[in-house]
Amino acid sequence: MSEDMRTFGYLCPKCGKTVMGTRSVFALEASNAEVECDCGESRLQVKFDGEKYQVYVPCGLCGETHMALCPPDRILHGATALGCARTKQFACFIGDEGTVEKNLRELAILAEKEKQQKDEGEEAFVDNVIMYEVLSELKDIAARPQGITCACGSSRYGMEIRRSAVDLVCRDCGAKLRIPAATDRDLDDLCCHMKLVIPGK
């Protein structure tokens, strides 16, 4: 995908689905843009006043709409993320399609987990930032050839996300590998691994 196209992504606060839309840099420089959810209940708006972009983001985490002022460089080049002040999480991603899609997937997991925890009345994770980074690192490891396997020979696994750890569970033998996800040390330990092997049963 060329640098001339920009993808915007957010989580719809109404239906909970991930929403992505791609616009050309030319169109963004020339006029305002909107990315609407299929449910019709939310839309991300991008407005340009000649100097700065105003981005109105429907937030799938707190339910409000956030407004961010961004210089053109931040909107039209590289990758950027806009945060939710209430939850301290990223609520919107702008960049190439692959990067936006990957980050949106992780945001959807976090939002679902936080919703479950809210129903149970406790904080979702011991440290949201560390959990987010650990999930991102696990995705990177999983993307490598034979990145996550089980000693039983299977490479099929699932993830169970807990408050302070992520369990990798072999879909064939049921063995588990617990990845701690609460401190900087946990993240550093995980970053040392090129591959992960679940101890088979």
N, CA, C and O of each residue as an XYZ file, in Angstrom:
804
protein
N       0.852     -1.188      0.000
C       0.000      0.000      0.000
C       0.891      1.243      0.000
O       1.817      1.334      0.806
N       0.631      2.181     -0.873
C       1.532      3.331     -0.979
C       1.259      4.313      0.151
O       0.226      4.256      0.818
N       2.214      5.215      0.344
C       2.117      6.228      1.388
C       1.004      7.220      1.074
O       0.638      8.036      1.920
N       0.450      7.148     -0.175
C      -0.579      8.100     -0.569
C      -1.954      7.760     -0.007
O      -2.893      8.544     -0.145
N      -2.077      6.591      0.626
C      -3.355      6.204      1.224
C      -3.199      6.117      2.742
O      -2.175      5.652      3.241
N      -4.228      6.569      3.473
C      -4.186      6.530      4.938
C      -5.407      5.772      5.452
O      -6.532      6.024      5.021
N      -5.175      4.849      6.369
C      -6.278      4.082      6.952
C      -6.555      4.587      8.372
O      -5.636      4.770      9.171
N      -7.833      4.806      8.668
C      -8.272      5.216     10.003
C      -9.035      4.048     10.629
O      -9.819      3.384      9.951
N      -8.810      3.801     11.909
C      -9.522      2.708     12.559
C      -9.951      3.075     13.970
O      -9.209      3.733     14.699
N     -11.150      2.650     14.354
C     -11.618      2.852     15.731
C     -12.576      1.733     16.097
O     -12.950      0.915     15.257
N     -12.973      1.708     17.375
C     -13.891      0.688     17.873
C     -15.245      1.358     18.098
O     -15.337      2.324     18.855
N     -16.292      0.858     17.450
C     -17.607      1.502     17.571
C     -18.150      1.359     19.000
O     -18.286      0.242     19.501
N     -18.464      2.496     19.664
C     -18.979      2.412     21.036
C     -20.393      1.834     21.115
O     -20.836      1.414     22.184
N     -21.102      1.813     19.979
C     -22.489      1.324     19.993
C     -22.556     -0.189     19.814
O     -23.166     -0.892     20.620
N     -21.907     -0.698     18.720
C     -22.041     -2.136     18.435
C     -20.784     -2.929     18.810
O     -20.808     -4.160     18.816
N     -19.671     -2.219     19.125
C     -18.462     -2.914     19.582
C     -17.589     -3.468     18.476
O     -16.575     -4.110     18.748
N     -17.980     -3.221     17.203
C     -17.171     -3.764     16.098
C     -16.012     -2.823     15.768
O     -16.062     -1.629     16.060
N     -14.959     -3.391     15.150
C     -13.859     -2.556     14.675
C     -14.277     -1.917     13.354
O     -14.896     -2.564     12.509
N     -13.936     -0.645     13.186
C     -14.317      0.108     11.988
C     -13.052      0.640     11.330
O     -12.231      1.284     11.983
N     -12.893      0.371     10.031
C     -11.724      0.867      9.301
C     -12.166      1.542      8.009
O     -13.103      1.102      7.343
N     -11.468      2.618      7.673
C     -11.751      3.291      6.410
C     -10.462      3.858      5.848
O      -9.618      4.344      6.600
N     -10.299      3.803      4.532
C      -9.077      4.294      3.896
C      -9.403      5.495      3.014
O     -10.364      5.475      2.244
N      -8.590      6.535      3.139
C      -8.760      7.745      2.339
C      -7.412      8.116      1.714
O      -6.362      7.786      2.266
N      -7.438      8.786      0.589
C      -6.174      9.211     -0.032
C      -5.685     10.494      0.643
O      -6.480     11.298      1.130
N      -4.377     10.667      0.662
C      -3.784     11.884      1.221
C      -4.336     13.103      0.476
O      -4.608     14.142      1.078
N      -4.495     12.961     -0.836
C      -5.024     14.064     -1.654
C      -6.413     14.478     -1.158
O      -6.696     15.665     -1.003
N      -7.272     13.486     -0.911
C      -8.635     13.781     -0.443
C      -8.609     14.424      0.944
O      -9.395     15.325      1.235
N      -7.694     13.950      1.794
C      -7.609     14.487      3.162
C      -7.124     15.932      3.157
O      -7.512     16.725      4.015
N      -6.280     16.271      2.195
C      -5.778     17.644      2.102
C      -6.836     18.576      1.497
O      -6.851     19.781      1.749
N      -7.713     17.978      0.696
C      -8.672     18.802     -0.053
C      -9.991     19.024      0.678
O     -10.619     20.071      0.523
N     -10.412     18.043      1.474
C     -11.726     18.188      2.110
C     -11.822     17.358      3.390
O     -10.919     16.591      3.724
N     -12.925     17.530      4.086
C     -13.158     16.755      5.307
C     -13.446     15.302      4.948
O     -13.837     14.992      3.823
N     -13.248     14.419      5.923
C     -13.487     12.991      5.667
C     -14.264     12.381      6.816
O     -14.187     12.849      7.952
N     -15.013     11.332      6.511
C     -15.762     10.591      7.541
C     -15.570      9.102      7.322
O     -15.504      8.624      6.189
N     -15.481      8.368      8.446
C     -15.468      6.905      8.389
C     -16.603      6.445      9.287
O     -16.571      6.660     10.498
N     -17.608      5.809      8.691
C     -18.811      5.457      9.454
C     -18.878      3.957      9.711
O     -18.468      3.150      8.877
N     -19.408      3.596     10.891
C     -19.617      2.181     11.209
C     -20.809      1.653     10.419
O     -21.744      2.397     10.122
N     -20.772      0.367     10.082
C     -21.881     -0.247      9.343
C     -23.212     -0.134     10.078
O     -24.278     -0.128      9.463
N     -23.129     -0.042     11.423
C     -24.387      0.022     12.194
C     -25.036      1.404     12.077
O     -26.195      1.580     12.453
N     -24.282      2.389     11.554
C     -24.835      3.733     11.353
C     -24.923      4.577     12.611
O     -25.443      5.692     12.580
N     -24.414      4.045     13.724
C     -24.558      4.743     15.011
C     -23.331      5.554     15.417
O     -23.388      6.310     16.387
N     -22.227      5.411     14.693
C     -21.034      6.188     15.038
C     -20.234      6.488     13.784
O     -20.260      5.731     12.813
N     -19.518      7.618     13.821
C     -18.634      7.946     12.696
C     -17.447      8.751     13.191
O     -17.568      9.619     14.055
N     -16.292      8.434     12.616
C     -15.075      9.196     12.888
C     -15.025     10.322     11.855
O     -15.234     10.096     10.663
N     -14.741     11.544     12.333
C     -14.694     12.685     11.417
C     -13.301     13.313     11.417
O     -12.672     13.455     12.466
N     -12.832     13.685     10.233
C     -11.539     14.358     10.088
C     -11.790     15.696      9.396
O     -12.299     15.735      8.276
N     -11.427     16.800     10.071
C     -11.610     18.134      9.494
C     -10.264     18.845      9.427
O      -9.432     18.696     10.322
N     -10.051     19.617      8.366
C      -8.773     20.324      8.174
C      -9.058     21.814      8.046
O      -9.860     22.228      7.208
N      -8.395     22.628      8.886
C      -8.650     24.072      8.843
C      -7.543     24.832      8.098
O      -7.456     26.058      8.176
N      -6.696     24.078      7.371
C      -5.605     24.722      6.655
C      -4.278     24.642      7.395
O      -3.209     24.769      6.798
N      -4.364     24.427      8.718
C      -3.146     24.301      9.534
C      -3.082     22.991     10.292
O      -2.065     22.297     10.289
N      -4.200     22.664     10.949
C      -4.228     21.445     11.765
C      -5.456     20.613     11.416
O      -6.464     21.116     10.920
N      -5.325     19.307     11.698
C      -6.469     18.407     11.527
C      -7.190     18.253     12.863
O      -6.560     18.077     13.906
N      -8.507     18.319     12.816
C      -9.322     17.980     13.993
C      -9.888     16.586     13.723
O     -10.569     16.359     12.723
N      -9.593     15.664     14.632
C     -10.099     14.298     14.467
C     -11.083     14.019     15.603
O     -10.725     14.076     16.780
N     -12.320     13.719     15.233
C     -13.349     13.393     16.222
C     -13.492     11.872     16.268
O     -13.909     11.243     15.295
N     -13.138     11.295     17.417
C     -13.076      9.838     17.530
C     -14.165      9.309     18.462
O     -14.163      9.637     19.648
N     -15.103      8.491     17.948
C     -16.046      7.804     18.841
C     -15.236      6.768     19.622
O     -14.548      5.945     19.019
N     -15.309      6.797     20.943
C     -14.441      5.930     21.743
C     -15.155      4.656     22.186
O     -16.149      4.701     22.910
N     -14.626      3.521     21.734
C     -15.215      2.227     22.086
C     -14.902      1.810     23.506
O     -15.406      0.789     23.975
N     -14.065      2.593     24.215
C     -13.697      2.241     25.597
C     -14.565      2.970     26.621
O     -15.063      2.357     27.565
N     -14.750      4.307     26.430
C     -15.538      5.047     27.438
C     -16.893      5.498     26.893
O     -17.746      5.957     27.652
N     -17.094      5.368     25.564
C     -18.397      5.709     24.990
C     -18.543      7.159     24.566
O     -19.524      7.514     23.912
N     -17.573      8.011     24.930
C     -17.650      9.418     24.549
C     -16.977      9.635     23.184
O     -16.401      8.711     22.609
N     -17.063     10.877     22.678
C     -16.339     11.239     21.462
C     -15.184     12.149     21.849
O     -15.389     13.163     22.516
N     -13.974     11.795     21.437
C     -12.796     12.599     21.758
C     -12.402     13.436     20.549
O     -12.546     13.002     19.406
N     -11.897     14.659     20.816
C     -11.402     15.492     19.729
C      -9.898     15.669     19.897
O      -9.431     16.063     20.966
N      -9.142     15.379     18.847
C      -7.689     15.547     18.890
C      -7.267     16.524     17.793
O      -7.762     16.463     16.668
N      -6.341     17.430     18.141
C      -5.761     18.337     17.157
C      -4.420     17.773     16.723
O      -3.556     17.534     17.568
N      -4.224     17.556     15.441
C      -2.984     16.949     14.965
C      -2.388     17.773     13.820
O      -3.122     18.245     12.951
N      -1.065     17.947     13.814
C      -0.421     18.583     12.658
C      -0.518     17.647     11.447
O      -0.622     16.431     11.611
N      -0.484     18.210     10.232
C      -0.616     17.372      9.017
C       0.355     16.191      8.975
O      -0.006     15.098      8.540
N       1.589     16.422      9.431
C       2.591     15.344      9.423
C       2.106     14.100     10.130
O       2.335     12.978      9.677
N       1.429     14.314     11.253
C       1.000     13.184     12.081
C      -0.132     12.400     11.412
O      -0.243     11.187     11.588
N      -0.963     13.097     10.650
C      -2.094     12.441      9.987
C      -1.674     11.804      8.659
O      -2.149     10.726      8.302
N      -0.779     12.483      7.934
C      -0.504     12.072      6.547
C       0.706     11.160      6.383
O       0.902     10.590      5.309
N       1.534     11.007      7.441
C       2.743     10.189      7.303
C       2.914      9.259      8.505
O       2.438      9.549      9.602
N       3.601      8.139      8.280
C       3.918      7.225      9.381
C       2.664      6.620      9.992
O       1.641      6.464      9.325
N       2.762      6.281     11.277
C       1.612      5.707     11.988
C       1.427      6.473     13.290
O       2.405      6.855     13.933
N       0.188      6.695     13.677
C      -0.065      7.399     14.930
C      -1.266      6.788     15.624
O      -2.065      6.085     15.006
N      -1.389      7.064     16.921
C      -2.521      6.560     17.705
C      -3.041      7.695     18.573
O      -2.262      8.478     19.116
N      -4.353      7.779     18.701
C      -4.969      8.816     19.529
C      -5.583      8.147     20.750
O      -6.222      7.101     20.638
N      -5.386      8.757     21.917
C      -5.772      8.096     23.164
C      -7.097      8.553     23.746
O      -7.634      9.602     23.390
N      -7.604      7.731     24.651
C      -8.786      8.048     25.455
C      -8.273      8.545     26.809
O      -7.594      7.813     27.529
N      -8.602      9.796     27.148
C      -8.080     10.393     28.383
C      -8.584      9.640     29.620
O      -7.876      9.542     30.623
N      -9.797      9.116     29.543
C     -10.370      8.469     30.734
C      -9.716      7.119     31.038
O      -9.417      6.817     32.193
N      -9.495      6.303     29.993
C      -8.958      4.950     30.234
C      -7.448      4.874     30.020
O      -6.821      3.866     30.350
N      -6.854      5.956     29.460
C      -5.406      5.973     29.159
C      -5.029      4.911     28.115
O      -3.876      4.488     28.035
N      -6.010      4.494     27.325
C      -5.750      3.537     26.246
C      -5.856      4.248     24.907
O      -6.460      5.317     24.816
N      -5.276      3.664     23.871
C      -5.446      4.215     22.527
C      -6.843      3.858     22.020
O      -7.307      2.731     22.190
N      -7.513      4.845     21.391
C      -8.879      4.625     20.919
C      -8.992      4.701     19.402
O     -10.005      4.299     18.830
N      -7.935      5.224     18.743
C      -7.981      5.392     17.297
C      -6.583      5.205     16.730
O      -5.599      5.634     17.332
N      -6.499      4.566     15.577
C      -5.204      4.338     14.934
C      -5.238      4.870     13.508
O      -6.225      4.702     12.792
N      -4.137      5.518     13.103
C      -4.028      6.072     11.756
C      -2.699      5.611     11.171
O      -1.660      5.731     11.821
N      -2.723      5.087      9.955
C      -1.467      4.615      9.363
C      -1.743      3.721      8.171
O      -2.771      3.857      7.507
N      -0.817      2.798      7.900
C      -1.071      1.858      6.814
C      -2.053      0.795      7.297
O      -2.194      0.564      8.498
N      -2.718      0.162      6.362
C      -3.832     -0.742      6.682
C      -3.421     -1.872      7.630
O      -4.136     -2.180      8.584
N      -2.259     -2.489      7.361
C      -1.815     -3.621      8.184
C      -1.592     -3.238      9.640
O      -2.004     -3.958     10.549
N      -0.933     -2.092      9.860
C      -0.655     -1.621     11.226
C      -1.950     -1.299     11.954
O      -2.130     -1.676     13.112
N      -2.850     -0.600     11.271
C      -4.126     -0.217     11.891
C      -4.934     -1.455     12.255
O      -5.503     -1.538     13.343
N      -4.980     -2.419     11.331
C      -5.756     -3.645     11.574
C      -5.225     -4.414     12.782
O      -5.999     -4.886     13.615
N      -3.900     -4.535     12.871
C      -3.270     -5.269     13.978
C      -3.591     -4.600     15.323
O      -3.961     -5.273     16.286
N      -3.445     -3.262     15.376
C      -3.708     -2.540     16.618
C      -5.181     -2.566     17.001
O      -5.530     -2.643     18.179
N      -6.045     -2.500     15.982
C      -7.492     -2.548     16.249
C      -7.898     -3.887     16.851
O      -8.745     -3.953     17.742
N      -7.269     -4.967     16.339
C      -7.595     -6.301     16.853
C      -7.265     -6.375     18.347
O      -8.036     -6.912     19.142
N      -6.102     -5.825     18.708
C      -5.700     -5.849     20.119
C      -6.619     -4.967     20.964
O      -6.945     -5.309     22.101
N      -7.036     -3.823     20.396
C      -7.946     -2.931     21.114
C      -9.276     -3.642     21.380
O      -9.854     -3.503     22.457
N      -9.753     -4.400     20.396
C     -11.025     -5.117     20.562
C     -10.923     -6.148     21.688
O     -11.863     -6.325     22.463
N      -9.757     -6.837     21.774
C      -9.542     -7.816     22.859
C      -9.564     -7.108     24.206
O     -10.208     -7.563     25.151
N      -8.841     -5.972     24.282
C      -8.783     -5.216     25.538
C     -10.161     -4.724     25.949
O     -10.542     -4.832     27.114
N     -10.914     -4.179     24.984
C     -12.235     -3.623     25.290
C     -13.174     -4.710     25.806
O     -13.930     -4.494     26.754
N     -13.116     -5.881     25.172
C     -13.960     -7.004     25.599
C     -13.597     -7.436     27.012
O     -14.470     -7.705     27.837
N     -12.302     -7.499     27.276
C     -11.823     -7.918     28.597
C     -12.239     -6.903     29.655
O     -12.679     -7.278     30.742
N     -12.097     -5.613     29.335
C     -12.453     -4.574     30.303
C     -13.954     -4.588     30.585
O     -14.392     -4.322     31.705
N     -14.742     -4.908     29.538
C     -16.188     -4.987     29.726
C     -16.534     -6.124     30.687
O     -17.363     -5.972     31.584
N     -15.881     -7.261     30.477
C     -16.111     -8.408     31.380
C     -15.751     -8.034     32.814
O     -16.494     -8.320     33.753
N     -14.583     -7.381     32.964
C     -14.122     -7.043     34.313
C     -15.023     -6.002     34.963
O     -15.241     -6.022     36.174
N     -15.554     -5.077     34.129
C     -16.427     -4.044     34.676
C     -17.670     -4.699     35.252
O     -18.176     -4.307     36.303
N     -18.154     -5.721     34.525
C     -19.325     -6.461     35.018
C     -18.998     -7.135     36.353
O     -19.870     -7.305     37.205
N     -17.732     -7.513     36.519
C     -17.328     -8.177     37.767
C     -16.821     -7.172     38.797
O     -16.511     -7.534     39.932
N     -16.737     -5.875     38.378
C     -16.394     -4.816     39.317
C     -14.937     -4.747     39.738
O     -14.649     -4.418     40.889
N     -14.015     -5.047     38.841
C     -12.604     -4.884     39.201
C     -11.809     -4.420     37.988
O     -12.266     -4.511     36.848
N     -10.613     -3.921     38.260
C      -9.747     -3.473     37.169
C      -9.457     -4.635     36.216
O      -9.307     -5.779     36.646
N      -9.384     -4.335     34.940
C      -9.169     -5.393     33.949
C      -7.820     -6.082     34.134
O      -7.743     -7.310     34.177
N      -6.748     -5.276     34.244
C      -5.405     -5.846     34.327
C      -4.618     -5.177     35.446
O      -4.930     -4.057     35.850
N      -3.607     -5.861     35.938
C      -2.721     -5.267     36.942
C      -2.073     -4.015     36.355
O      -1.982     -2.985     37.023
N      -1.618     -4.109     35.088
C      -1.056     -2.953     34.396
C      -1.475     -3.023     32.926
O      -0.994     -3.867     32.170
N      -2.381     -2.120     32.536
C      -2.932     -2.154     31.171
C      -1.857     -2.031     30.098
O      -1.895     -2.734     29.088
N      -0.896     -1.131     30.323
C       0.139     -0.885     29.312
C       0.998     -2.128     29.103
O       1.282     -2.515     27.969
N       1.414     -2.759     30.226
C       2.242     -3.971     30.121
C       1.463     -5.080     29.404
O       2.008     -5.763     28.538
N       0.187     -5.256     29.767
C      -0.628     -6.290     29.122
C      -0.727     -6.028     27.618
O      -0.629     -6.953     26.811
N      -0.921     -4.775     27.253
C      -1.033     -4.400     25.846
C       0.267     -4.741     25.105
O       0.242     -5.291     24.004
N       1.392     -4.405     25.727
C       2.702     -4.671     25.110
C       2.969     -6.182     24.998
O       3.501     -6.653     23.993
N       2.592     -6.930     26.047
C       2.793     -8.387     26.029
C       1.963     -9.024     24.906
O       2.452     -9.893     24.185
N       0.701     -8.583     24.762
C      -0.148     -9.115     23.687
C       0.456     -8.797     22.316
O       0.432     -9.621     21.402
N       0.996     -7.587     22.197
C       1.617     -7.180     20.942
C       2.852     -8.037     20.639
O       3.064     -8.456     19.501
N       3.661     -8.290     21.673
C       4.865     -9.108     21.511
C       4.485    -10.550     21.148
O       5.129    -11.171     20.303
N       3.442    -11.073     21.788
C       2.979    -12.440     21.485
C       2.528    -12.543     20.025
O       2.774    -13.549     19.359
N       1.861    -11.482     19.534
C       1.429    -11.484     18.129
C       2.655    -11.546     17.212
O       2.654    -12.252     16.204
N       3.711    -10.789     17.583
C       4.932    -10.785     16.768
C       5.586    -12.166     16.753
O       6.019    -12.647     15.706
N       5.653    -12.803     17.939
C       6.257    -14.144     18.028
C       5.424    -15.138     17.203
O       5.963    -15.966     16.469
N       4.094    -15.029     17.346
C       3.199    -15.959     16.636
C       3.331    -15.822     15.117
O       3.085    -16.774     14.376
N       3.726    -14.619     14.661
C       3.832    -14.379     13.211
C       5.074    -15.052     12.608
O       5.158    -15.220     11.392
N       6.039    -15.438     13.463
C       7.242    -16.104     12.939
C       6.925    -17.562     12.598
O       6.027    -18.149     13.202
N       7.643    -18.155     11.643
C       7.423    -19.573     11.329
C       7.669    -20.420     12.584
O       8.717    -20.296     13.218
N       6.727    -21.263     12.937
C       6.817    -22.109     14.135
C       7.093    -21.268     15.384
O       7.808    -21.704     16.286
N       6.524    -20.062     15.431
C       6.782    -19.137     16.546
C       6.238    -19.648     17.874
O       6.913    -19.577     18.901
N       5.001    -20.167     17.845
C       4.400    -20.733     19.059
C       3.966    -22.160     18.744
O       3.098    -22.378     17.898
N       4.571    -23.131     19.426
C       4.238    -24.543     19.198
C       4.100    -25.243     20.546
O       4.403    -24.674     21.595
N       3.642    -26.472     20.495
C       3.545    -27.286     21.713
C       4.500    -28.471     21.575
O       4.745    -28.965     20.474
N       5.035    -28.917     22.717
C       5.967    -30.047     22.710
C       5.305    -31.327     22.195
O       5.994    -32.285     21.841
N       3.967    -31.343     22.153
C       3.271    -32.536     21.641
C       3.325    -32.577     20.104
O       2.917    -33.561     19.486
N       3.838    -31.485     19.496
C       3.942    -31.461     18.038
C       2.910    -30.573     17.365
O       2.981    -30.332     16.160
N       1.954    -30.087     18.142
C       0.894    -29.256     17.563
C       1.330    -27.792     17.481
O       2.144    -27.330     18.280
N       0.778    -27.074     16.508
C       1.020    -25.633     16.477
C      -0.313    -24.888     16.568
O      -0.404    -23.699     16.264
N      -1.360    -25.635     17.001
C      -2.677    -25.006     17.202
C      -2.813    -24.642     18.666
O      -2.643    -25.494     19.538
N      -3.119    -23.382     18.943
C      -3.227    -22.958     20.344
C      -4.263    -21.845     20.477
O      -4.661    -21.218     19.496
N      -4.683    -21.623     21.710
C      -5.592    -20.514     21.998
C      -4.982    -19.650     23.091
O      -4.008    -20.045     23.732
N      -5.558    -18.463     23.301
C      -5.063    -17.555     24.352
C      -6.158    -17.320     25.379
O      -7.309    -17.068     25.023
N      -5.796    -17.403     26.658
C      -6.714    -17.022     27.725
C      -6.075    -15.850     28.466
O      -4.992    -15.983     29.035
N      -6.752    -14.703     28.454
C      -6.168    -13.490     29.050
C      -6.669    -13.322     30.488
O      -7.873    -13.286     30.743
N      -5.730    -13.222     31.405
C      -6.070    -13.056     32.820
C      -5.628    -11.680     33.300
O      -5.128    -10.885     32.504
N      -5.804    -11.382     34.592
C      -5.462    -10.047     35.114
C      -3.974     -9.766     35.034
O      -3.577     -8.631     34.769
N      -3.133    -10.784     35.260
C      -1.690    -10.517     35.320
C      -0.883    -11.485     34.454
O       0.336    -11.588     34.590
N      -1.581    -12.195     33.561
C      -0.873    -13.176     32.731
C      -1.708    -13.526     31.503
O      -2.910    -13.265     31.444
N      -1.033    -14.125     30.529
C      -1.723    -14.683     29.362
C      -1.371    -16.164     29.313
O      -0.195    -16.525     29.332
N      -2.389    -17.022     29.250
C      -2.151    -18.460     29.134
C      -2.252    -18.872     27.668
O      -3.255    -18.606     27.005
N      -1.203    -19.523     27.172
C      -1.261    -20.131     25.838
C      -1.681    -21.582     26.033
O      -1.022    -22.325     26.760
N      -2.758    -21.987     25.397
C      -3.311    -23.332     25.613
C      -3.290    -24.125     24.313
O      -3.861    -23.702     23.308
N      -2.622    -25.287     24.341
C      -2.576    -26.154     23.156
C      -3.971    -26.689     22.861
O      -4.630    -27.238     23.744
N      -4.421    -26.528     21.618
C      -5.783    -26.972     21.270
C      -5.864    -28.493     21.122
O      -6.957    -29.060     21.100
N      -4.701    -29.152     21.022
C      -4.731    -30.602     20.824
C      -4.555    -31.397     22.117
O      -5.294    -32.349     22.366
N      -3.561    -31.003     22.952
C      -3.365    -31.797     24.178
C      -3.813    -31.066     25.442
O      -3.872    -31.661     26.518
N      -4.133    -29.762     25.311
C      -4.656    -29.022     26.463
C      -3.596    -28.469     27.400
O      -3.934    -27.855     28.412
N      -2.312    -28.671     27.086
C      -1.235    -28.153     27.951
C      -1.243    -26.626     27.924
O      -1.683    -26.005     26.957
N      -0.732    -26.027     29.038
C      -0.736    -24.563     29.136
C       0.664    -24.019     29.367
O       1.497    -24.649     30.019
N       0.907    -22.822     28.811
C       2.125    -22.079     29.128
C       1.676    -20.701     29.590
O       1.036    -19.961     28.843
N       2.021    -20.362     30.842
C       1.596    -19.067     31.387
C       2.669    -18.012     31.126
O       3.835    -18.198     31.474
N       2.263    -16.912     30.513
C       3.163    -15.781     30.247
C       2.798    -14.662     31.223
O       1.750    -14.039     31.057
N       3.634    -14.383     32.248
C       3.309    -13.293     33.175
C       3.238    -11.962     32.425
O       4.018    -11.723     31.504
N       2.290    -11.088     32.826
C       2.101     -9.820     32.108
C       1.698     -8.708     33.072
O       0.660     -8.069     32.904
N       2.540     -8.487     34.089
C       2.185     -7.476     35.082
C       3.271     -6.430     35.298
O       2.976     -5.326     35.757
N       4.531     -6.755     34.975
C       5.625     -5.837     35.273
C       6.538     -5.644     34.054
O       6.472     -6.402     33.086
N       7.384     -4.623     34.121
C       8.364     -4.386     33.045
C       9.257     -5.604     32.860
O       9.642     -5.946     31.741
N       9.579     -6.251     33.972
C      10.450     -7.443     33.928
C       9.795     -8.555     33.100
O      10.449     -9.232     32.307
N       8.478     -8.723     33.310
C       7.738     -9.737     32.535
C       7.876     -9.462     31.039
O       8.106    -10.372     30.243
N       7.732     -8.185     30.675
C       7.821     -7.811     29.264
C       9.235     -8.050     28.737
O       9.413     -8.580     27.640
N      10.248     -7.652     29.530
C      11.643     -7.860     29.122
C      11.936     -9.342     28.909
O      12.592     -9.724     27.941
N      11.433    -10.184     29.841
C      11.647    -11.638     29.728
C      11.063    -12.175     28.427
O      11.686    -12.982     27.736
N       9.845    -11.711     28.103
C       9.172    -12.210     26.903
C       9.912    -11.763     25.640
O      10.012    -12.512     24.668
N      10.430    -10.526     25.669
C      11.120     -9.985     24.488
C      12.411    -10.757     24.169
O      12.924    -10.672     23.053
N      12.932    -11.511     25.151
C      14.143    -12.319     24.923
C      13.847    -13.553     24.068
O      14.761    -14.156     23.506
N      12.578    -13.924     23.972
C      12.212    -15.169     23.268
C      11.887    -14.917     21.805
O      11.054    -14.072     21.475
N      12.557    -15.663     20.935
C      12.193    -15.622     19.517
C      11.006    -16.553     19.258
O      10.163    -16.296     18.398
N      10.968    -17.658     20.039
C       9.899    -18.652     19.887
C       9.424    -19.076     21.273
O      10.138    -18.904     22.261
N       8.227    -19.625     21.339
C       7.675    -20.146     22.602
C       7.204    -21.582     22.387
O       6.591    -21.901     21.369
N       7.503    -22.449     23.370
C       7.051    -23.842     23.282
C       6.215    -24.159     24.514
O       6.684    -24.045     25.647
N       4.963    -24.559     24.273
C       4.094    -24.994     25.380
C       4.562    -26.386     25.807
O       4.731    -27.264     24.960
N       4.774    -26.602     27.120
C       5.208    -27.945     27.546
C       4.058    -28.935     27.388
O       3.072    -28.856     28.121
N       4.171    -29.853     26.453
C       3.077    -30.782     26.159
C       2.721    -31.675     27.337
O       3.488    -31.792     28.292
N       1.557    -32.302     27.263
C       1.131    -33.204     28.341
C       1.647    -34.611     28.060
O       1.401    -35.527     28.844
